[in-house]
Amino acid sequence: MGFIELFLLSVGLAMDTFAVGICIGLTFKKVTIKNALIVGLYFGVFQAGMPLIGYFTAALFAERVAAFSSWIAFGLLCLIGGKMISDSFQKEEVAENEQSLKFVKMLPLAIATSIDALAVGVSFAFLEVNVLPAILLIGVTTLVLSIIGLKIGNVFGLKFRSKAQVLGGAILILIGVRILSEHFGVF
């Protein structure tokens, strides 16, 4: 697998984190460098880590994880999206929405958006891919695209504050539905 193929794979894997970055950005009044790095690092590290795990456990757990990965991602994204929608109806104004970057909120998002990368790691083992450069490219691409998504979401969130969280939650749920429908071969 050459650089161009790996880069396209990296971009494809990062699309969910890009969309989730947009959703997170919708809820912020201002995106700081610190916030951008937190989001980018969570997603980048998990997106790079999952293929590494998949690579080293290729034959042992591939069938078991593959059978449930779509359901896990669907459940996590629907839970988080539902919570965002529910939170949008609360009148409490938060000066800076950094609580949405806490470990308990970011961890499920990072796991849900990177489960598909586990299967990619399994395929790396069979395709004889040099795994270290591949996971570095996946991680950096994801970091950059999730930060770009965060900023895009923030720009739209500032303009459409009243509906931003509902939209963000709905997008997360739709991503979960898309993952589950791909599992069943619908899309």
URQUIVEN-V472029 format. One record per residue. N is the residue number from 1. NEAR is the number of other C-alpha atoms within 10 Angstrom. D_CENTER is the distance of its C-alpha to the mean C-alpha in Angstrom with 1 decimal. Layout:
((N NEAR D_CENTER) (N NEAR D_CENTER))
This chain:
((1 11 23.9) (2 9 24.5) (3 11 22.6) (4 9 22.0) (5 10 20.6) (6 17 18.3) (7 15 17.2) (8 13 16.6) (9 17 14.7) (10 23 12.5) (11 18 12.0) (12 14 11.4) (13 23 8.6) (14 27 7.0) (15 16 7.6) (16 25 4.8) (17 30 3.1) (18 26 6.9) (19 23 7.4) (20 28 5.7) (21 26 7.5) (22 26 10.4) (23 29 10.5) (24 29 10.7) (25 32 13.2) (26 30 15.2) (27 29 16.3) (28 26 17.6) (29 16 21.2) (30 17 20.7) (31 21 18.0) (32 11 19.5) (33 9 18.9) (34 9 18.3) (35 18 15.5) (36 21 13.9) (37 16 14.3) (38 17 12.9) (39 24 9.5) (40 27 9.8) (41 20 11.1) (42 22 8.9) (43 34 5.9) (44 28 8.9) (45 19 10.8) (46 26 8.7) (47 31 7.9) (48 27 11.7) (49 20 12.9) (50 21 12.0) (51 29 14.1) (52 23 16.7) (53 15 17.0) (54 25 17.2) (55 22 19.8) (56 13 21.9) (57 15 21.9) (58 21 22.2) (59 12 25.1) (60 11 25.1) (61 11 22.2) (62 17 20.7) (63 11 22.4) (64 9 21.7) (65 15 18.0) (66 15 17.7) (67 11 19.7) (68 14 17.5) (69 20 13.9) (70 22 13.5) (71 17 15.2) (72 19 13.2) (73 25 9.8) (74 23 12.1) (75 18 13.7) (76 20 11.0) (77 28 9.4) (78 21 13.1) (79 16 14.2) (80 20 12.0) (81 26 12.7) (82 18 16.3) (83 14 16.6) (84 23 15.5) (85 18 18.1) (86 13 20.6) (87 14 20.2) (88 20 20.9) (89 12 24.4) (90 8 25.4) (91 7 27.7) (92 8 26.8) (93 7 26.1) (94 11 24.0) (95 9 25.1) (96 12 21.8) (97 16 18.7) (98 12 17.8) (99 11 17.8) (100 14 14.3) (101 16 13.3) (102 10 15.2) (103 11 14.3) (104 10 14.6) (105 12 12.0) (106 19 9.4) (107 14 10.0) (108 18 9.2) (109 22 5.8) (110 23 5.3) (111 20 7.4) (112 25 6.4) (113 27 3.4) (114 26 6.1) (115 23 9.1) (116 20 10.1) (117 26 10.5) (118 26 13.1) (119 21 15.2) (120 18 15.1) (121 27 16.5) (122 23 19.1) (123 17 20.1) (124 21 20.5) (125 19 23.1) (126 11 25.1) (127 10 24.8) (128 9 26.1) (129 16 23.4) (130 12 23.8) (131 15 20.8) (132 12 20.8) (133 12 20.7) (134 22 18.1) (135 23 15.5) (136 17 16.5) (137 20 15.9) (138 28 12.4) (139 24 11.6) (140 20 13.5) (141 23 12.2) (142 30 8.6) (143 27 10.2) (144 20 12.3) (145 23 10.3) (146 31 7.9) (147 26 11.4) (148 19 12.9) (149 26 10.7) (150 28 11.5) (151 22 15.1) (152 19 15.4) (153 25 14.2) (154 25 16.7) (155 19 19.5) (156 16 19.2) (157 25 18.9) (158 16 22.1) (159 11 23.9) (160 13 22.8) (161 17 22.4) (162 13 24.0) (163 15 21.6) (164 25 18.3) (165 26 16.9) (166 22 18.1) (167 19 16.4) (168 28 13.0) (169 26 13.5) (170 20 14.8) (171 19 11.9) (172 25 9.5) (173 21 12.5) (174 16 13.0) (175 21 9.7) (176 26 10.8) (177 19 14.2) (178 16 13.4) (179 25 11.9) (180 21 15.1) (181 14 17.4) (182 12 16.5) (183 16 17.4) (184 10 20.7) (185 8 21.2) (186 9 21.4) (187 9 19.3))
